[in-house]
Amino acid sequence: MDKAEFDRFADAYEDQHRANVAVTGEGTEYFAEYKIRLLRRIVDRGGIDVAQICDFGAGIGNSIPFFRRYFPEAALTNADVSERSLALARQRHSGSGESLLIEQDHIPCEAGRFDVVFSACVFHHIPHDQHVAWLRELHRITRPGGLIAVFEHNPLNPLTVRAVNTCPFDENAELILARDLARRLRDAGWPAPRTRYSLFFPRALAWLRPLEDTLGWLPLGAQYVALARKA
């Protein structure tokens, strides 16, 4: 991951992201909350006790308010390669949790620390030949029985592809098919990964959003999440 690239975009990221998603009729907060709310449902359905969460690629902290809302009992650790992004996250959100600066392809914490490792649209910024190594590193820091949840853009959705292709922050992005990410999770030691799709309806069709929980199998959503539990 290119630390200099992320540092360069950190200050402009929020404005660029907001402009990029405006076509959906929603703001950046909607998409950040959507992921954490879905994560809460997944955790509850899996009966996972959550005391420690790692947000891998936390950036400027857009997820922090929603981790606080949906996981108020958990300690949050924000990990990123961009020192500037982590500094902005601390400025934007008081009580934002611990910050970990990722350096030399290593997350500086002990093995088996986290109950949940979360990543939101980070892996398409990482060269594909490095995915397995990073998924192994996330496996290392997750406790046995803990969960990994990797949210990514769906390259089968043409509107998603258009949004990525027109976003300056994503100029070097390479989208990932859900089946490929699931295979890389297996290769990294995560057993029985599964995927589910999400974000099917823009704001103009918000009245259909209650159906989304039943459509996770349909590969037309704007994003998907790849999930696995550590053995």
Secondary structure by P-SEA (a helix, b strand, c coil): ccaaaaaaaccaaaaaaaaaaccccccaaaaaaaaaaaaaaaaaaacccccbbbbcccccccaaaaaaaccccbbbbbbcccaaaaaaaaaacccccbbbbbcccccccccccccbbbbccccccccccaaaaaaaaaaaaccccbbbbbbbbbcccaaaaaaaaaccccccbbbbcaaaaaaaaaaacccbbbbbbcccccccccccccccccccccccccbbbbbbbcc
